[in-house]
Amino acid sequence: MTNVRITVNRNGSLKVEGAIDLVDADGNSLPTREGKPVHLCRCGGSTNKPFCDGTHSKIGFIGAEAAVDAATKAVREAEAGGESG
């Protein structure tokens, strides 16, 4: 069994490491380089989908995990401020 590791890069791509068979919606194989990680677009802005082309950094993409973290922090700070005042 081959190990595949998928890493969610903060405010960026999905990094896929390991042997994978990447296919499009029609079942056609997409090229990958053996032994090299594949970076898949999460922001929707890549001109080379499904691969990441770095557009996320140009458009200010904020991944859902970062948005949730920021919102949770803001709520906690507001609650803490409201209790002490």
PDB file of N, CA, C and O in Angstrom:
ATOM      1  N   MET A   1       0.838  -1.188   0.000  1.00  0.00           N
ATOM      2  CA  MET A   1       0.000   0.000   0.000  1.00  0.00           C
ATOM      3  C   MET A   1       0.882   1.251   0.000  1.00  0.00           C
ATOM      4  O   MET A   1       1.809   1.373   0.802  1.00  0.00           O
ATOM      5  N   THR A   2       0.584   2.158  -0.895  1.00  0.00           N
ATOM      6  CA  THR A   2       1.339   3.397  -0.998  1.00  0.00           C
ATOM      7  C   THR A   2       0.721   4.449  -0.092  1.00  0.00           C
ATOM      8  O   THR A   2      -0.499   4.610  -0.050  1.00  0.00           O
ATOM      9  N   ASN A   3       1.567   5.156   0.627  1.00  0.00           N
ATOM     10  CA  ASN A   3       1.082   6.232   1.485  1.00  0.00           C
ATOM     11  C   ASN A   3       0.917   7.502   0.676  1.00  0.00           C
ATOM     12  O   ASN A   3       1.795   7.882  -0.099  1.00  0.00           O
ATOM     13  N   VAL A   4      -0.209   8.149   0.865  1.00  0.00           N
ATOM     14  CA  VAL A   4      -0.467   9.449   0.258  1.00  0.00           C
ATOM     15  C   VAL A   4      -0.722  10.415   1.398  1.00  0.00           C
ATOM     16  O   VAL A   4      -1.477  10.120   2.324  1.00  0.00           O
ATOM     17  N   ARG A   5      -0.088  11.563   1.320  1.00  0.00           N
ATOM     18  CA  ARG A   5      -0.264  12.587   2.352  1.00  0.00           C
ATOM     19  C   ARG A   5      -0.788  13.846   1.683  1.00  0.00           C
ATOM     20  O   ARG A   5      -0.228  14.313   0.692  1.00  0.00           O
ATOM     21  N   ILE A   6      -1.874  14.397   2.238  1.00  0.00           N
ATOM     22  CA  ILE A   6      -2.446  15.641   1.727  1.00  0.00           C
ATOM     23  C   ILE A   6      -2.326  16.681   2.827  1.00  0.00           C
ATOM     24  O   ILE A   6      -2.826  16.495   3.936  1.00  0.00           O
ATOM     25  N   THR A   7      -1.657  17.778   2.503  1.00  0.00           N
ATOM     26  CA  THR A   7      -1.457  18.862   3.454  1.00  0.00           C
ATOM     27  C   THR A   7      -2.223  20.087   2.979  1.00  0.00           C
ATOM     28  O   THR A   7      -2.085  20.507   1.830  1.00  0.00           O
ATOM     29  N   VAL A   8      -3.027  20.657   3.864  1.00  0.00           N
ATOM     30  CA  VAL A   8      -3.731  21.899   3.557  1.00  0.00           C
ATOM     31  C   VAL A   8      -2.773  23.036   3.886  1.00  0.00           C
ATOM     32  O   VAL A   8      -2.500  23.305   5.056  1.00  0.00           O
ATOM     33  N   ASN A   9      -2.267  23.696   2.864  1.00  0.00           N
ATOM     34  CA  ASN A   9      -1.379  24.834   3.082  1.00  0.00           C
ATOM     35  C   ASN A   9      -2.217  26.044   3.478  1.00  0.00           C
ATOM     36  O   ASN A   9      -3.195  26.377   2.809  1.00  0.00           O
ATOM     37  N   ARG A  10      -1.831  26.690   4.556  1.00  0.00           N
ATOM     38  CA  ARG A  10      -2.594  27.824   5.079  1.00  0.00           C
ATOM     39  C   ARG A  10      -2.762  28.887   3.993  1.00  0.00           C
ATOM     40  O   ARG A  10      -1.783  29.407   3.457  1.00  0.00           O
ATOM     41  N   ASN A  11      -4.003  29.193   3.686  1.00  0.00           N
ATOM     42  CA  ASN A  11      -4.357  30.187   2.667  1.00  0.00           C
ATOM     43  C   ASN A  11      -3.727  29.883   1.311  1.00  0.00           C
ATOM     44  O   ASN A  11      -3.402  30.792   0.547  1.00  0.00           O
ATOM     45  N   GLY A  12      -3.561  28.603   1.026  1.00  0.00           N
ATOM     46  CA  GLY A  12      -2.944  28.215  -0.238  1.00  0.00           C
ATOM     47  C   GLY A  12      -3.484  26.897  -0.757  1.00  0.00           C
ATOM     48  O   GLY A  12      -4.647  26.551  -0.550  1.00  0.00           O
ATOM     49  N   SER A  13      -2.623  26.184  -1.425  1.00  0.00           N
ATOM     50  CA  SER A  13      -2.996  24.968  -2.139  1.00  0.00           C
ATOM     51  C   SER A  13      -3.137  23.758  -1.226  1.00  0.00           C
ATOM     52  O   SER A  13      -2.859  23.813  -0.028  1.00  0.00           O
ATOM     53  N   LEU A  14      -3.581  22.666  -1.838  1.00  0.00           N
ATOM     54  CA  LEU A  14      -3.513  21.350  -1.216  1.00  0.00           C
ATOM     55  C   LEU A  14      -2.258  20.693  -1.769  1.00  0.00           C
ATOM     56  O   LEU A  14      -2.118  20.545  -2.982  1.00  0.00           O
ATOM     57  N   LYS A  15      -1.356  20.303  -0.897  1.00  0.00           N
ATOM     58  CA  LYS A  15      -0.121  19.639  -1.315  1.00  0.00           C
ATOM     59  C   LYS A  15      -0.339  18.139  -1.188  1.00  0.00           C
ATOM     60  O   LYS A  15      -0.610  17.634  -0.098  1.00  0.00           O
ATOM     61  N   VAL A  16      -0.218  17.428  -2.309  1.00  0.00           N
ATOM     62  CA  VAL A  16      -0.439  15.986  -2.334  1.00  0.00           C
ATOM     63  C   VAL A  16       0.897  15.305  -2.588  1.00  0.00           C
ATOM     64  O   VAL A  16       1.556  15.554  -3.598  1.00  0.00           O
ATOM     65  N   GLU A  17       1.288  14.438  -1.652  1.00  0.00           N
ATOM     66  CA  GLU A  17       2.547  13.711  -1.774  1.00  0.00           C
ATOM     67  C   GLU A  17       2.263  12.222  -1.814  1.00  0.00           C
ATOM     68  O   GLU A  17       1.408  11.724  -1.081  1.00  0.00           O
ATOM     69  N   GLY A  18       2.976  11.518  -2.665  1.00  0.00           N
ATOM     70  CA  GLY A  18       2.793  10.084  -2.812  1.00  0.00           C
ATOM     71  C   GLY A  18       2.275   9.764  -4.202  1.00  0.00           C
ATOM     72  O   GLY A  18       1.949  10.660  -4.980  1.00  0.00           O
ATOM     73  N   ALA A  19       2.205   8.492  -4.499  1.00  0.00           N
ATOM     74  CA  ALA A  19       1.756   8.055  -5.821  1.00  0.00           C
ATOM     75  C   ALA A  19       0.242   8.199  -5.930  1.00  0.00           C
ATOM     76  O   ALA A  19      -0.505   7.577  -5.175  1.00  0.00           O
ATOM     77  N   ILE A  20      -0.200   9.021  -6.869  1.00  0.00           N
ATOM     78  CA  ILE A  20      -1.635   9.223  -7.081  1.00  0.00           C
ATOM     79  C   ILE A  20      -1.947   9.095  -8.562  1.00  0.00           C
ATOM     80  O   ILE A  20      -1.077   9.266  -9.415  1.00  0.00           O
ATOM     81  N   ASP A  21      -3.196   8.794  -8.847  1.00  0.00           N
ATOM     82  CA  ASP A  21      -3.707   8.804 -10.211  1.00  0.00           C
ATOM     83  C   ASP A  21      -4.724   9.930 -10.256  1.00  0.00           C
ATOM     84  O   ASP A  21      -5.837   9.784  -9.749  1.00  0.00           O
ATOM     85  N   LEU A  22      -4.354  11.041 -10.853  1.00  0.00           N
ATOM     86  CA  LEU A  22      -5.205  12.222 -10.908  1.00  0.00           C
ATOM     87  C   LEU A  22      -5.952  12.216 -12.234  1.00  0.00           C
ATOM     88  O   LEU A  22      -5.339  12.166 -13.301  1.00  0.00           O
ATOM     89  N   VAL A  23      -7.284  12.268 -12.163  1.00  0.00           N
ATOM     90  CA  VAL A  23      -8.099  12.232 -13.378  1.00  0.00           C
ATOM     91  C   VAL A  23      -9.065  13.407 -13.393  1.00  0.00           C
ATOM     92  O   VAL A  23      -9.477  13.902 -12.344  1.00  0.00           O
ATOM     93  N   ASP A  24      -9.424  13.851 -14.601  1.00  0.00           N
ATOM     94  CA  ASP A  24     -10.377  14.950 -14.728  1.00  0.00           C
ATOM     95  C   ASP A  24     -11.803  14.410 -14.692  1.00  0.00           C
ATOM     96  O   ASP A  24     -12.013  13.210 -14.512  1.00  0.00           O
ATOM     97  N   ALA A  25     -12.780  15.294 -14.862  1.00  0.00           N
ATOM     98  CA  ALA A  25     -14.192  14.921 -14.770  1.00  0.00           C
ATOM     99  C   ALA A  25     -14.602  13.900 -15.830  1.00  0.00           C
ATOM    100  O   ALA A  25     -15.592  13.189 -15.658  1.00  0.00           O
ATOM    101  N   ASP A  26     -13.847  13.827 -16.919  1.00  0.00           N
ATOM    102  CA  ASP A  26     -14.154  12.874 -17.988  1.00  0.00           C
ATOM    103  C   ASP A  26     -13.378  11.565 -17.851  1.00  0.00           C
ATOM    104  O   ASP A  26     -13.493  10.680 -18.698  1.00  0.00           O
ATOM    105  N   GLY A  27     -12.590  11.446 -16.785  1.00  0.00           N
ATOM    106  CA  GLY A  27     -11.826  10.223 -16.555  1.00  0.00           C
ATOM    107  C   GLY A  27     -10.467  10.195 -17.228  1.00  0.00           C
ATOM    108  O   GLY A  27      -9.793   9.165 -17.216  1.00  0.00           O
ATOM    109  N   ASN A  28     -10.053  11.316 -17.818  1.00  0.00           N
ATOM    110  CA  ASN A  28      -8.740  11.386 -18.465  1.00  0.00           C
ATOM    111  C   ASN A  28      -7.652  11.612 -17.421  1.00  0.00           C
ATOM    112  O   ASN A  28      -7.802  12.446 -16.528  1.00  0.00           O
ATOM    113  N   SER A  29      -6.562  10.866 -17.538  1.00  0.00           N
ATOM    114  CA  SER A  29      -5.448  11.035 -16.609  1.00  0.00           C
ATOM    115  C   SER A  29      -4.780  12.381 -16.820  1.00  0.00           C
ATOM    116  O   SER A  29      -4.566  12.817 -17.952  1.00  0.00           O
ATOM    117  N   LEU A  30      -4.455  13.034 -15.709  1.00  0.00           N
ATOM    118  CA  LEU A  30      -3.726  14.299 -15.757  1.00  0.00           C
ATOM    119  C   LEU A  30      -2.278  14.020 -15.397  1.00  0.00           C
ATOM    120  O   LEU A  30      -2.002  13.172 -14.548  1.00  0.00           O
ATOM    121  N   PRO A  31      -1.352  14.725 -16.033  1.00  0.00           N
ATOM    122  CA  PRO A  31       0.064  14.438 -15.803  1.00  0.00           C
ATOM    123  C   PRO A  31       0.530  14.849 -14.408  1.00  0.00           C
ATOM    124  O   PRO A  31       0.198  15.927 -13.915  1.00  0.00           O
ATOM    125  N   THR A  32       1.293  13.978 -13.796  1.00  0.00           N
ATOM    126  CA  THR A  32       1.974  14.281 -12.541  1.00  0.00           C
ATOM    127  C   THR A  32       3.404  13.792 -12.692  1.00  0.00           C
ATOM    128  O   THR A  32       3.684  12.909 -13.504  1.00  0.00           O
ATOM    129  N   ARG A  33       4.304  14.363 -11.913  1.00  0.00           N
ATOM    130  CA  ARG A  33       5.710  13.955 -11.975  1.00  0.00           C
ATOM    131  C   ARG A  33       5.993  13.009 -10.823  1.00  0.00           C
ATOM    132  O   ARG A  33       5.847  13.373  -9.657  1.00  0.00           O
ATOM    133  N   GLU A  34       6.393  11.812 -11.151  1.00  0.00           N
ATOM    134  CA  GLU A  34       6.647  10.792 -10.142  1.00  0.00           C
ATOM    135  C   GLU A  34       7.680  11.282  -9.131  1.00  0.00           C
ATOM    136  O   GLU A  34       8.740  11.791  -9.496  1.00  0.00           O
ATOM    137  N   GLY A  35       7.347  11.120  -7.867  1.00  0.00           N
ATOM    138  CA  GLY A  35       8.253  11.522  -6.802  1.00  0.00           C
ATOM    139  C   GLY A  35       8.176  12.994  -6.436  1.00  0.00           C
ATOM    140  O   GLY A  35       8.833  13.430  -5.491  1.00  0.00           O
ATOM    141  N   LYS A  36       7.386  13.764  -7.166  1.00  0.00           N
ATOM    142  CA  LYS A  36       7.243  15.197  -6.888  1.00  0.00           C
ATOM    143  C   LYS A  36       5.844  15.460  -6.341  1.00  0.00           C
ATOM    144  O   LYS A  36       4.878  14.859  -6.810  1.00  0.00           O
ATOM    145  N   PRO A  37       5.720  16.351  -5.356  1.00  0.00           N
ATOM    146  CA  PRO A  37       4.385  16.666  -4.848  1.00  0.00           C
ATOM    147  C   PRO A  37       3.550  17.395  -5.896  1.00  0.00           C
ATOM    148  O   PRO A  37       4.083  18.065  -6.781  1.00  0.00           O
ATOM    149  N   VAL A  38       2.242  17.251  -5.781  1.00  0.00           N
ATOM    150  CA  VAL A  38       1.293  17.946  -6.645  1.00  0.00           C
ATOM    151  C   VAL A  38       0.603  18.993  -5.782  1.00  0.00           C
ATOM    152  O   VAL A  38       0.188  18.698  -4.662  1.00  0.00           O
ATOM    153  N   HIS A  39       0.480  20.203  -6.292  1.00  0.00           N
ATOM    154  CA  HIS A  39      -0.207  21.272  -5.569  1.00  0.00           C
ATOM    155  C   HIS A  39      -1.510  21.567  -6.295  1.00  0.00           C
ATOM    156  O   HIS A  39      -1.507  22.002  -7.447  1.00  0.00           O
ATOM    157  N   LEU A  40      -2.628  21.326  -5.609  1.00  0.00           N
ATOM    158  CA  LEU A  40      -3.946  21.522  -6.200  1.00  0.00           C
ATOM    159  C   LEU A  40      -4.552  22.837  -5.720  1.00  0.00           C
ATOM    160  O   LEU A  40      -4.414  23.210  -4.555  1.00  0.00           O
ATOM    161  N   CYS A  41      -5.220  23.528  -6.631  1.00  0.00           N
ATOM    162  CA  CYS A  41      -5.826  24.826  -6.349  1.00  0.00           C
ATOM    163  C   CYS A  41      -6.998  24.683  -5.388  1.00  0.00           C
ATOM    164  O   CYS A  41      -7.826  23.783  -5.529  1.00  0.00           O
ATOM    165  N   ARG A  42      -7.060  25.589  -4.402  1.00  0.00           N
ATOM    166  CA  ARG A  42      -8.218  25.684  -3.503  1.00  0.00           C
ATOM    167  C   ARG A  42      -8.955  26.997  -3.682  1.00  0.00           C
ATOM    168  O   ARG A  42     -10.122  27.105  -3.308  1.00  0.00           O
ATOM    169  N   CYS A  43      -8.288  28.004  -4.252  1.00  0.00           N
ATOM    170  CA  CYS A  43      -8.892  29.340  -4.311  1.00  0.00           C
ATOM    171  C   CYS A  43      -9.840  29.508  -5.491  1.00  0.00           C
ATOM    172  O   CYS A  43     -10.678  30.410  -5.487  1.00  0.00           O
ATOM    173  N   GLY A  44      -9.718  28.655  -6.495  1.00  0.00           N
ATOM    174  CA  GLY A  44     -10.565  28.758  -7.677  1.00  0.00           C
ATOM    175  C   GLY A  44     -10.039  29.715  -8.728  1.00  0.00           C
ATOM    176  O   GLY A  44     -10.643  29.851  -9.792  1.00  0.00           O
ATOM    177  N   GLY A  45      -8.929  30.382  -8.455  1.00  0.00           N
ATOM    178  CA  GLY A  45      -8.423  31.391  -9.372  1.00  0.00           C
ATOM    179  C   GLY A  45      -7.330  30.936 -10.320  1.00  0.00           C
ATOM    180  O   GLY A  45      -6.923  31.698 -11.197  1.00  0.00           O
ATOM    181  N   SER A  46      -6.849  29.722 -10.167  1.00  0.00           N
ATOM    182  CA  SER A  46      -5.752  29.244 -11.004  1.00  0.00           C
ATOM    183  C   SER A  46      -6.152  29.204 -12.474  1.00  0.00           C
ATOM    184  O   SER A  46      -7.279  28.842 -12.809  1.00  0.00           O
ATOM    185  N   THR A  47      -5.231  29.575 -13.336  1.00  0.00           N
ATOM    186  CA  THR A  47      -5.466  29.454 -14.777  1.00  0.00           C
ATOM    187  C   THR A  47      -5.008  28.092 -15.279  1.00  0.00           C
ATOM    188  O   THR A  47      -5.083  27.810 -16.475  1.00  0.00           O
ATOM    189  N   ASN A  48      -4.532  27.249 -14.368  1.00  0.00           N
ATOM    190  CA  ASN A  48      -4.029  25.922 -14.718  1.00  0.00           C
ATOM    191  C   ASN A  48      -4.712  24.853 -13.863  1.00  0.00           C
ATOM    192  O   ASN A  48      -4.070  23.894 -13.434  1.00  0.00           O
ATOM    193  N   LYS A  49      -6.021  25.022 -13.614  1.00  0.00           N
ATOM    194  CA  LYS A  49      -6.762  24.084 -12.770  1.00  0.00           C
ATOM    195  C   LYS A  49      -6.650  22.666 -13.307  1.00  0.00           C
ATOM    196  O   LYS A  49      -6.634  22.479 -14.523  1.00  0.00           O
ATOM    197  N   PRO A  50      -6.573  21.688 -12.463  1.00  0.00           N
ATOM    198  CA  PRO A  50      -6.750  21.728 -11.014  1.00  0.00           C
ATOM    199  C   PRO A  50      -5.476  22.081 -10.258  1.00  0.00           C
ATOM    200  O   PRO A  50      -5.456  22.063  -9.027  1.00  0.00           O
ATOM    201  N   PHE A  51      -4.413  22.402 -10.991  1.00  0.00           N
ATOM    202  CA  PHE A  51      -3.135  22.687 -10.349  1.00  0.00           C
ATOM    203  C   PHE A  51      -3.069  24.136  -9.871  1.00  0.00           C
ATOM    204  O   PHE A  51      -3.666  25.031 -10.469  1.00  0.00           O
ATOM    205  N   CYS A  52      -2.343  24.343  -8.799  1.00  0.00           N
ATOM    206  CA  CYS A  52      -2.138  25.679  -8.249  1.00  0.00           C
ATOM    207  C   CYS A  52      -1.113  26.420  -9.105  1.00  0.00           C
ATOM    208  O   CYS A  52      -0.097  25.851  -9.503  1.00  0.00           O
ATOM    209  N   ASP A  53      -1.389  27.696  -9.384  1.00  0.00           N
ATOM    210  CA  ASP A  53      -0.413  28.523 -10.098  1.00  0.00           C
ATOM    211  C   ASP A  53       0.023  29.732  -9.267  1.00  0.00           C
ATOM    212  O   ASP A  53       0.667  30.645  -9.783  1.00  0.00           O
ATOM    213  N   GLY A  54      -0.333  29.732  -7.977  1.00  0.00           N
ATOM    214  CA  GLY A  54       0.072  30.815  -7.083  1.00  0.00           C
ATOM    215  C   GLY A  54      -0.887  31.989  -7.038  1.00  0.00           C
ATOM    216  O   GLY A  54      -0.631  32.964  -6.330  1.00  0.00           O
ATOM    217  N   THR A  55      -1.983  31.919  -7.776  1.00  0.00           N
ATOM    218  CA  THR A  55      -2.941  33.024  -7.817  1.00  0.00           C
ATOM    219  C   THR A  55      -3.483  33.363  -6.434  1.00  0.00           C
ATOM    220  O   THR A  55      -3.805  34.521  -6.169  1.00  0.00           O
ATOM    221  N   HIS A  56      -3.588  32.376  -5.548  1.00  0.00           N
ATOM    222  CA  HIS A  56      -4.133  32.622  -4.205  1.00  0.00           C
ATOM    223  C   HIS A  56      -3.406  33.760  -3.493  1.00  0.00           C
ATOM    224  O   HIS A  56      -4.025  34.531  -2.759  1.00  0.00           O
ATOM    225  N   SER A  57      -2.103  33.867  -3.705  1.00  0.00           N
ATOM    226  CA  SER A  57      -1.347  34.924  -3.029  1.00  0.00           C
ATOM    227  C   SER A  57      -1.603  36.290  -3.658  1.00  0.00           C
ATOM    228  O   SER A  57      -1.437  37.316  -2.998  1.00  0.00           O
ATOM    229  N   LYS A  58      -2.004  36.313  -4.922  1.00  0.00           N
ATOM    230  CA  LYS A  58      -2.273  37.577  -5.616  1.00  0.00           C
ATOM    231  C   LYS A  58      -3.674  38.105  -5.322  1.00  0.00           C
ATOM    232  O   LYS A  58      -3.903  39.314  -5.353  1.00  0.00           O
ATOM    233  N   ILE A  59      -4.617  37.194  -5.033  1.00  0.00           N
ATOM    234  CA  ILE A  59      -6.005  37.619  -4.833  1.00  0.00           C
ATOM    235  C   ILE A  59      -6.395  37.700  -3.358  1.00  0.00           C
ATOM    236  O   ILE A  59      -7.536  38.027  -3.031  1.00  0.00           O
ATOM    237  N   GLY A  60      -5.450  37.404  -2.476  1.00  0.00           N
ATOM    238  CA  GLY A  60      -5.731  37.494  -1.046  1.00  0.00           C
ATOM    239  C   GLY A  60      -6.635  36.389  -0.534  1.00  0.00           C
ATOM    240  O   GLY A  60      -7.427  36.605   0.384  1.00  0.00           O
ATOM    241  N   PHE A  61      -6.520  35.202  -1.123  1.00  0.00           N
ATOM    242  CA  PHE A  61      -7.335  34.065  -0.699  1.00  0.00           C
ATOM    243  C   PHE A  61      -7.111  33.761   0.774  1.00  0.00           C
ATOM    244  O   PHE A  61      -5.975  33.681   1.240  1.00  0.00           O
ATOM    245  N   ILE A  62      -8.204  33.594   1.493  1.00  0.00           N
ATOM    246  CA  ILE A  62      -8.145  33.172   2.888  1.00  0.00           C
ATOM    247  C   ILE A  62      -8.897  31.857   2.980  1.00  0.00           C
ATOM    248  O   ILE A  62     -10.105  31.803   2.749  1.00  0.00           O
ATOM    249  N   GLY A  63      -8.176  30.802   3.318  1.00  0.00           N
ATOM    250  CA  GLY A  63      -8.784  29.486   3.434  1.00  0.00           C
ATOM    251  C   GLY A  63      -9.814  29.452   4.547  1.00  0.00           C
ATOM    252  O   GLY A  63      -9.733  30.224   5.503  1.00  0.00           O
ATOM    253  N   ALA A  64     -10.771  28.566   4.424  1.00  0.00           N
ATOM    254  CA  ALA A  64     -11.854  28.472   5.400  1.00  0.00           C
ATOM    255  C   ALA A  64     -11.322  28.287   6.812  1.00  0.00           C
ATOM    256  O   ALA A  64     -11.870  28.848   7.761  1.00  0.00           O
ATOM    257  N   GLU A  65     -10.251  27.499   6.956  1.00  0.00           N
ATOM    258  CA  GLU A  65      -9.724  27.263   8.298  1.00  0.00           C
ATOM    259  C   GLU A  65      -9.197  28.551   8.913  1.00  0.00           C
ATOM    260  O   GLU A  65      -9.323  28.746  10.121  1.00  0.00           O
ATOM    261  N   ALA A  66      -8.609  29.434   8.111  1.00  0.00           N
ATOM    262  CA  ALA A  66      -8.098  30.705   8.621  1.00  0.00           C
ATOM    263  C   ALA A  66      -9.248  31.652   8.942  1.00  0.00           C
ATOM    264  O   ALA A  66      -9.197  32.377   9.936  1.00  0.00           O
ATOM    265  N   ALA A  67     -10.276  31.650   8.113  1.00  0.00           N
ATOM    266  CA  ALA A  67     -11.427  32.517   8.354  1.00  0.00           C
ATOM    267  C   ALA A  67     -12.139  32.108   9.641  1.00  0.00           C
ATOM    268  O   ALA A  67     -12.554  32.965  10.421  1.00  0.00           O
ATOM    269  N   VAL A  68     -12.278  30.813   9.861  1.00  0.00           N
ATOM    270  CA  VAL A  68     -12.921  30.322  11.084  1.00  0.00           C
ATOM    271  C   VAL A  68     -12.071  30.681  12.295  1.00  0.00           C
ATOM    272  O   VAL A  68     -12.602  31.119  13.315  1.00  0.00           O
ATOM    273  N   ASP A  69     -10.750  30.499  12.192  1.00  0.00           N
ATOM    274  CA  ASP A  69      -9.859  30.851  13.299  1.00  0.00           C
ATOM    275  C   ASP A  69      -9.987  32.333  13.654  1.00  0.00           C
ATOM    276  O   ASP A  69     -10.070  32.682  14.832  1.00  0.00           O
ATOM    277  N   ALA A  70     -10.003  33.202  12.646  1.00  0.00           N
ATOM    278  CA  ALA A  70     -10.088  34.641  12.880  1.00  0.00           C
ATOM    279  C   ALA A  70     -11.437  35.017  13.488  1.00  0.00           C
ATOM    280  O   ALA A  70     -11.499  35.841  14.401  1.00  0.00           O
ATOM    281  N   ALA A  71     -12.511  34.421  12.989  1.00  0.00           N
ATOM    282  CA  ALA A  71     -13.844  34.724  13.518  1.00  0.00           C
ATOM    283  C   ALA A  71     -13.977  34.245  14.959  1.00  0.00           C
ATOM    284  O   ALA A  71     -14.536  34.950  15.800  1.00  0.00           O
ATOM    285  N   THR A  72     -13.474  33.067  15.242  1.00  0.00           N
ATOM    286  CA  THR A  72     -13.532  32.528  16.603  1.00  0.00           C
ATOM    287  C   THR A  72     -12.757  33.415  17.563  1.00  0.00           C
ATOM    288  O   THR A  72     -13.218  33.692  18.670  1.00  0.00           O
ATOM    289  N   LYS A  73     -11.585  33.859  17.143  1.00  0.00           N
ATOM    290  CA  LYS A  73     -10.766  34.739  17.983  1.00  0.00           C
ATOM    291  C   LYS A  73     -11.495  36.056  18.244  1.00  0.00           C
ATOM    292  O   LYS A  73     -11.493  36.549  19.372  1.00  0.00           O
ATOM    293  N   ALA A  74     -12.113  36.625  17.222  1.00  0.00           N
ATOM    294  CA  ALA A  74     -12.827  37.894  17.373  1.00  0.00           C
ATOM    295  C   ALA A  74     -14.002  37.754  18.337  1.00  0.00           C
ATOM    296  O   ALA A  74     -14.239  38.634  19.164  1.00  0.00           O
ATOM    297  N   VAL A  75     -14.733  36.652  18.230  1.00  0.00           N
ATOM    298  CA  VAL A  75     -15.874  36.422  19.128  1.00  0.00           C
ATOM    299  C   VAL A  75     -15.389  36.278  20.562  1.00  0.00           C
ATOM    300  O   VAL A  75     -15.970  36.861  21.476  1.00  0.00           O
ATOM    301  N   ARG A  76     -14.336  35.510  20.762  1.00  0.00           N
ATOM    302  CA  ARG A  76     -13.807  35.318  22.124  1.00  0.00           C
ATOM    303  C   ARG A  76     -13.323  36.636  22.719  1.00  0.00           C
ATOM    304  O   ARG A  76     -13.546  36.911  23.898  1.00  0.00           O
ATOM    305  N   GLU A  77     -12.660  37.449  21.898  1.00  0.00           N
ATOM    306  CA  GLU A  77     -12.184  38.740  22.387  1.00  0.00           C
ATOM    307  C   GLU A  77     -13.353  39.659  22.729  1.00  0.00           C
ATOM    308  O   GLU A  77     -13.307  40.379  23.727  1.00  0.00           O
ATOM    309  N   ALA A  78     -14.398  39.637  21.908  1.00  0.00           N
ATOM    310  CA  ALA A  78     -15.577  40.467  22.167  1.00  0.00           C
ATOM    311  C   ALA A  78     -16.278  40.013  23.445  1.00  0.00           C
ATOM    312  O   ALA A  78     -16.711  40.838  24.250  1.00  0.00           O
ATOM    313  N   GLU A  79     -16.384  38.706  23.624  1.00  0.00           N
ATOM    314  CA  GLU A  79     -17.017  38.174  24.833  1.00  0.00           C
ATOM    315  C   GLU A  79     -16.205  38.532  26.076  1.00  0.00           C
ATOM    316  O   GLU A  79     -16.772  38.903  27.104  1.00  0.00           O
ATOM    317  N   ALA A  80     -14.901  38.424  25.984  1.00  0.00           N
ATOM    318  CA  ALA A  80     -14.039  38.750  27.122  1.00  0.00           C
ATOM    319  C   ALA A  80     -14.130  40.237  27.452  1.00  0.00           C
ATOM    320  O   ALA A  80     -14.138  40.612  28.624  1.00  0.00           O
ATOM    321  N   GLY A  81     -14.197  41.073  26.440  1.00  0.00           N
ATOM    322  CA  GLY A  81     -14.313  42.512  26.651  1.00  0.00           C
ATOM    323  C   GLY A  81     -15.652  42.890  27.245  1.00  0.00           C
ATOM    324  O   GLY A  81     -15.729  43.806  28.064  1.00  0.00           O
ATOM    325  N   GLY A  82     -16.706  42.202  26.846  1.00  0.00           N
ATOM    326  CA  GLY A  82     -18.050  42.484  27.346  1.00  0.00           C
ATOM    327  C   GLY A  82     -18.225  42.086  28.793  1.00  0.00           C
ATOM    328  O   GLY A  82     -18.984  42.721  29.525  1.00  0.00           O
ATOM    329  N   GLU A  83     -17.528  41.035  29.219  1.00  0.00           N
ATOM    330  CA  GLU A  83     -17.668  40.561  30.594  1.00  0.00           C
ATOM    331  C   GLU A  83     -16.922  41.448  31.585  1.00  0.00           C
ATOM    332  O   GLU A  83     -17.332  41.590  32.736  1.00  0.00           O
ATOM    333  N   SER A  84     -15.827  42.040  31.127  1.00  0.00           N
ATOM    334  CA  SER A  84     -15.030  42.832  32.060  1.00  0.00           C
ATOM    335  C   SER A  84     -15.513  44.272  32.150  1.00  0.00           C
ATOM    336  O   SER A  84     -15.104  44.997  33.057  1.00  0.00           O
ATOM    337  N   GLY A  85     -16.375  44.703  31.231  1.00  0.00           N
ATOM    338  CA  GLY A  85     -16.786  46.097  31.194  1.00  0.00           C
ATOM    339  C   GLY A  85     -18.068  46.285  31.813  1.00  0.00           C
ATOM    340  O   GLY A  85     -18.568  47.408  31.869  1.00  0.00           O
TER     341      GLY A  85
END
